[in-house]
Amino acid sequence: QDQLVESGGGLVQAGGSLRLSCAVSRTIFRLNPMGWYRQAPGKQRDLVAGIDTRGSTVYVNSVKGRFTISRDNAKNMVYLRMDNLKPEDTAVYYCNTFVTAHLPWGQGTQVTVSA
């Protein structure tokens, strides 16, 4: 029933790294670009990075050079490698289709970056 399941979050010191994973249902994964989104306390949910079905990627300016989105077409998985993390990266991270109309949101995974 769950089409999106995120994992890999945790607590890390500033400058550290995490790798987030998202398991996606096969029928959704093979047809759609995918994205990572995040929502900090008191803030709206915003796009972080996107990847199309061919592997082309886009990033918001605040994470360029630090985050890397990728997908494994054999495993129906989307990943977000986060390096040089900053306290302002603290948020709940979600994956979803990278389109105007999203699937129902999953539970997300918490990323907390301490100074």
Secondary structure, DSSP 8 states (H G I E B T S, - for coil): --SEEEE--EEEETT--EEEEEEE-HHHHTTS-EEEEEE-TTS--EEEEEE-TT--EEE-GGGTTTEEEEEETTTTEEEEEE-S--GGG-EEEEEEESSSS-------EEEEEE-
